């Protein structure tokens, strides 16, 4: 924690050290498309790290699906999530999830 002296400048604590004050200014709400883009980046990074550590892609995929459905159920409930899942077969057949994945 940064202690501020009487002039508003950083002052050393009992250890003689100063630390940076975290930026606690509230962020503006991100648009849903921006949130999805950022989320995808986070997940791709975590996926690449897990593969690098020896976790097989199939195991990651099944675990990701489990966590995703658990989150959807917690957010929307079981029946709406089941209806969402009912539509996945056709979406898969239509190629909505057929993307070229970067394998690192």
C-alpha positions in Angstrom: 0.0 0.0 0.0 1.4 3.4 -0.9 1.3 5.9 1.9 1.0 9.5 0.8 2.7 12.3 2.6 1.3 15.7 3.4 2.1 16.8 -0.2 0.4 13.8 -1.8 3.7 12.2 -2.8 4.5 8.6 -2.1 6.0 8.0 1.4 7.9 4.9 2.5 6.1 2.5 4.8 7.7 0.9 7.9 10.0 -1.2 5.7 11.3 1.8 3.8 9.7 0.7 0.6 7.0 2.2 -1.5 4.6 0.3 -3.8 2.5 1.4 -6.7 -1.1 2.2 -6.1 -3.3 -0.2 -8.2 -5.5 1.4 -10.8 -8.9 1.0 -9.2 -10.7 3.3 -11.6 -13.9 1.6 -12.8 -13.7 0.4 -16.4 -16.5 1.2 -18.8 -18.7 -1.7 -19.7 -17.4 -3.5 -22.8 -19.7 -4.3 -25.7 -20.6 -8.0 -25.9 -18.6 -8.5 -29.1 -15.5 -7.0 -27.4 -16.1 -9.3 -24.3 -16.3 -12.3 -26.6 -13.2 -11.4 -28.5 -11.2 -10.9 -25.2 -12.6 -14.1 -23.8 -11.6 -16.1 -26.8 -8.1 -14.7 -26.5 -7.9 -15.7 -22.8 -9.2 -19.2 -23.6 -6.8 -19.7 -26.6 -3.9 -18.7 -24.4 -4.9 -21.1 -21.6 -5.5 -23.8 -24.2 -2.1 -23.4 -25.7 -0.5 -23.5 -22.3 -2.3 -26.6 -21.3 -1.3 -28.4 -24.6 2.2 -27.3 -24.0 2.0 -28.9 -20.6 0.9 -32.2 -22.1 -2.9 -32.0 -21.8 -4.6 -33.6 -24.9 -6.9 -31.4 -26.9 -9.8 -33.9 -26.6 -9.5 -33.8 -22.8 -9.5 -30.0 -22.9 -12.5 -29.8 -25.2 -14.6 -32.1 -23.0 -13.6 -30.2 -19.9 -14.3 -26.9 -21.6 -17.8 -28.1 -22.6 -18.5 -29.3 -19.1 -17.5 -25.9 -17.6 -19.3 -24.0 -20.3 -22.6 -25.9 -19.7 -22.2 -25.6 -15.9 -21.8 -21.8 -16.3 -24.8 -21.6 -18.6 -26.9 -23.6 -16.2 -25.8 -21.4 -13.3 -26.7 -18.3 -15.3 -29.9 -19.3 -17.1 -31.1 -22.6 -15.6 -31.3 -26.1 -16.8 -34.2 -25.9 -19.3 -33.0 -22.9 -21.2 -29.5 -24.4 -21.4 -31.0 -27.7 -22.6 -32.9 -25.9 -25.4 -29.6 -24.2 -26.3 -27.9 -27.5 -26.5 -30.7 -29.0 -28.6 -29.8 -26.6 -31.3 -26.1 -27.4 -31.3 -26.3 -30.4 -33.6 -27.7 -28.4 -36.5 -25.2 -25.6 -35.9 -22.3 -28.1 -36.0 -23.7 -29.7 -39.2 -23.9 -26.1 -40.7 -20.2 -25.6 -40.0 -20.6 -22.8 -37.4 -17.8 -24.3 -35.3 -15.5 -25.5 -38.1 -12.6 -23.1 -37.8 -8.9 -23.6 -38.5 -7.4 -23.9 -35.1 -3.8 -22.9 -34.6 -1.8 -25.8 -33.2 1.3 -24.7 -31.3 
